[in-house]
Amino acid sequence: MCLLVILSGCAGGPPHDYYNPATVGSHFNGPITITLVDDVKSETQTLTDSGYVLIGTADYGGDQPKRVELEAQAKRVHANHVIYSLRGVPGQPGSWSFSFGRGFGSGGTDTGHYDVHVVFLGRDR
């Protein structure tokens, strides 16, 4: 049971934490497809014009989303297609980061992060 809690906790992440629903009550089945795109806005428009339903979005700054996080959130909201984009944001010159976690400290030069935009969609297949 503890292993199940640990594994399910790992699959949350930013796509879950920053999720904003657009449509509630839609349930789409089928395999989940995930695609990295250059322009989420235009791709979303193209997909909705072709019959996909916008279910929700997640926008945040941080690390790249993990596939397991995207799939887990898609399952939670009953989406079967996920698109996302990444834009690298460089760290500030001369800036440092330092954090404590799990009894250890770590630090170093700020290497930057990504602006991440994720869109969850569904369509009957």
Legacy VTK file of the C-alpha trace (Angstrom):
# vtk DataFile Version 3.0
C-alpha trace
ASCII
DATASET POLYDATA
POINTS 125 float
0.000 0.000 0.000
2.830 2.393 0.848
4.417 1.746 -2.538
1.156 2.675 -4.246
1.011 5.970 -2.334
4.625 6.741 -3.212
4.137 5.950 -6.897
0.933 7.927 -7.201
2.532 10.885 -5.437
5.338 10.935 -8.002
2.900 11.253 -10.882
1.390 14.545 -9.723
3.929 17.252 -10.345
3.373 20.635 -11.955
0.902 19.424 -14.627
-1.386 18.461 -11.714
-0.520 21.345 -9.377
-1.113 24.084 -11.979
-4.058 22.479 -13.791
-6.942 24.779 -14.816
-10.088 23.055 -16.106
-11.785 24.370 -19.227
-14.480 21.693 -19.587
-15.893 19.565 -16.801
-17.596 16.215 -17.290
-15.992 15.164 -20.580
-14.742 11.576 -20.671
-12.585 10.449 -23.564
-11.155 6.955 -23.791
-8.365 5.466 -25.816
-4.619 5.613 -25.714
-3.087 8.882 -24.563
-0.916 10.657 -27.120
1.569 13.348 -26.087
3.140 15.792 -28.524
5.745 18.530 -28.060
4.764 21.506 -30.255
6.294 24.897 -31.039
3.134 26.984 -30.618
0.508 25.652 -28.199
-2.025 28.371 -29.030
-2.128 27.760 -32.785
-1.956 23.972 -32.376
-4.853 24.075 -29.892
-6.900 26.073 -32.396
-6.097 23.608 -35.184
-7.050 20.636 -33.005
-10.307 22.137 -31.719
-11.248 23.059 -35.294
-10.751 19.387 -36.215
-13.055 18.079 -33.468
-10.995 17.922 -30.278
-12.491 19.286 -27.050
-10.344 21.499 -24.822
-10.408 19.931 -21.350
-7.868 22.018 -19.465
-4.436 23.625 -19.317
-1.393 23.884 -17.058
1.070 26.774 -17.327
4.109 27.071 -15.083
7.805 27.809 -14.899
10.185 25.044 -13.843
11.535 21.740 -15.085
10.374 19.954 -18.220
7.278 17.856 -17.525
7.847 14.137 -17.188
5.842 11.831 -19.434
4.460 10.001 -16.393
3.163 13.319 -14.987
1.446 14.248 -18.256
-0.133 10.791 -18.616
-1.316 10.755 -15.000
-2.994 14.157 -15.327
-4.544 13.187 -18.662
-6.052 10.096 -17.007
-7.348 12.166 -14.066
-9.168 14.601 -16.376
-10.162 11.962 -18.968
-8.130 13.466 -21.816
-6.631 11.342 -24.570
-4.375 13.913 -26.255
-1.807 16.207 -24.642
0.220 18.923 -26.340
2.885 20.994 -24.656
5.592 23.528 -25.407
8.817 24.524 -23.677
10.666 27.811 -23.803
14.045 27.905 -22.091
14.621 30.821 -19.736
18.316 31.268 -18.912
19.459 31.868 -15.351
20.441 35.352 -14.314
24.180 36.049 -14.599
25.890 35.645 -11.251
22.784 34.278 -9.505
22.910 31.324 -7.159
20.328 28.967 -5.816
20.484 27.072 -2.542
17.981 24.638 -1.092
17.604 22.243 1.804
15.779 18.985 1.349
15.814 15.546 2.882
18.506 16.548 5.342
20.974 17.794 2.749
21.810 21.194 1.375
22.606 21.888 -2.227
23.485 24.943 -4.206
25.083 26.250 -7.336
24.729 28.621 -10.206
21.165 29.192 -11.375
20.951 27.363 -14.705
17.504 28.684 -15.587
14.177 26.999 -16.124
11.470 26.420 -18.737
8.188 28.190 -19.356
5.896 25.204 -19.830
2.450 25.325 -21.456
0.382 22.124 -21.441
-3.039 21.587 -23.034
-5.225 18.543 -22.341
-7.700 17.635 -25.093
-10.055 14.825 -25.948
-11.773 13.358 -28.970
-13.725 10.157 -29.519
-11.712 7.765 -31.638
LINES 1 126
125 0 1 2 3 4 5 6 7 8 9 10 11 12 13 14 15 16 17 18 19 20 21 22 23 24 25 26 27 28 29 30 31 32 33 34 35 36 37 38 39 40 41 42 43 44 45 46 47 48 49 50 51 52 53 54 55 56 57 58 59 60 61 62 63 64 65 66 67 68 69 70 71 72 73 74 75 76 77 78 79 80 81 82 83 84 85 86 87 88 89 90 91 92 93 94 95 96 97 98 99 100 101 102 103 104 105 106 107 108 109 110 111 112 113 114 115 116 117 118 119 120 121 122 123 124
